[in-house]
Amino acid sequence: MKITTKGQVTIPQRFRSKHGLLPNTEVEFLSTESGVTIRPKRRGDDGIADRLEAARGSATARLSTEEIMRLTRDDS
């Protein structure tokens, strides 16, 4: 199977049937260590879990929980 010059690929019928990939089904692509995974987009899934996972460990400030809570409270 080849990717076209427009970046398109045909998903074989056996995979579309097995995984419920009907016409007009929205899908999402996930980058994994072993390659790319395609799956039907879950209803109501705005991708927040994936964005949070991607952000995990990216903080540069070393604050304690109490310091963070103090910053988020409106103590004025």
N, C-alpha and C positions, 0 to 999 in steps of 0.2 A: 504494500500500500504506500502511495506517495502523497505528499502534501503538494497541492497545486501552487502556482505562482501567486495566487490570491490568499494562500494560507488555509485553504479548505481541505478537508479530508472527509471521506464517506465512512460513516460508522456502519459496519456490517449488520445486516438484518438480524442475525442471531443475537447480537449484543443489544440492539434496540428492543427486540422482543423481550429478552430476558430481564432487562432493567427498566422497562416501561418508558423508553425514550420515544414518545409519540411525536408526530409533527407539532411544532410550536412549543415543545417542552423547553423550558429554560434550563440551561446547564451551567455548571461552574467548573473551572479548572483549578486543581490544587497542585501545587508544586511539592513533591516529596523527595526524599533522598534517592529513591530509585527511579524517579522520572516524573511524569505528569499523570494525574488521575482526573478523569472527567466523571461527573455525577449529576443527577438531576438536582436542580436548586430546590431546597426545601421551602415550602410556603412560609412566608413570614420571616424567612431567614435573611436578615440584613447583613450578615457576615460579621457581626460584632464579635462572636467567639473567635473567629480567625484573626481579626484585627487585634484583639486582646492578647492572643497567643503570640502574635508577631511582635507585640510591644513588650512582652515579658522580658525582664532583665535589661531593658534599655535605659532605665533611669540613671542619671549621672550624679544626682545629689544624694548624699548619704544622710537621710533624715530618719529619726525614730518615728514610730507610729504616733507617739504623743506630739512630736513636733509637727507632723503632718496634720493631725487633728486640730492643733492650735491654729495653723494656717488656714484651715477650712472653716473654722468657727467665726461667726460674726461677733466678736467680743468688744466692739466699739461702743 
